[in-house]
């Protein structure tokens, strides 16, 4: 049973990394570290950007739950 949780945890982690990388705007290394804001002010997420944001939240919650379940089962 613990093996299945570990495999699911790895898959969710890889998906989470992929979604986070897709959200980067390609503004260079400063944009990845948060240094390049661009001075655009408030930004509303629309379309695919909103979907990626919501998927990121869902995957992070799933990762947290799987990590807790894996720790409880292994412990």
C-alpha positions in Angstrom: 0.0 0.0 0.0 2.8 2.4 0.8 4.3 1.7 -2.6 1.2 3.0 -4.3 1.2 6.2 -2.2 4.9 6.7 -3.1 4.3 6.3 -6.8 1.3 8.7 -6.7 3.5 11.2 -4.8 6.2 11.0 -7.4 3.7 11.5 -10.2 2.0 14.4 -8.5 5.4 16.0 -7.8 6.5 15.8 -11.5 3.1 17.2 -12.6 3.4 20.0 -10.1 6.9 20.9 -11.3 5.7 20.8 -15.0 2.7 23.1 -14.3 4.9 25.6 -12.3 7.4 25.7 -15.2 4.6 26.3 -17.7 3.5 29.4 -15.7 6.8 31.1 -16.1 6.7 33.8 -18.7 10.1 33.3 -20.2 11.3 36.7 -18.9 14.8 35.3 -18.1 16.4 34.3 -14.9 15.2 37.4 -13.1 11.6 36.5 -13.8 12.0 33.0 -12.4 13.4 34.4 -9.1 10.8 37.1 -8.8 13.2 39.9 -9.6 11.6 41.0 -12.8 8.1 42.4 -12.1 7.8 44.6 -15.1 5.9 47.3 -13.4 2.6 46.3 -14.9 0.6 46.6 -11.7 -2.4 44.5 -10.9 -2.8 41.5 -13.2 -6.0 39.5 -13.7 -5.6 35.8 -14.7 -7.6 34.8 -17.7 -8.0 31.8 -19.8 -5.2 29.2 -19.7 -3.3 31.2 -17.1 -6.3 30.8 -14.7 -6.5 27.1 -15.5 -2.8 26.6 -14.8 -3.1 28.5 -11.5 -6.1 26.4 -10.4 -4.4 23.2 -11.4 -1.3 24.3 -9.4 -3.4 24.8 -6.3 -5.1 21.4 -6.8 -1.8 19.6 -7.3 -0.2 21.2 -4.3 -3.2 20.2 -2.1 -3.0 16.6 -3.5 0.8 16.5 -2.9 0.3 17.6 0.7 -2.4 15.0 1.4 -0.4 12.2 -0.2 2.7 13.2 1.7 0.8 13.1 5.0 -0.9 9.8 4.1 2.5 8.3 3.1 4.0 9.4 6.4 1.2 7.9 8.4 1.3 4.6 6.6 5.1 4.3 6.8 5.3 5.5 10.4 
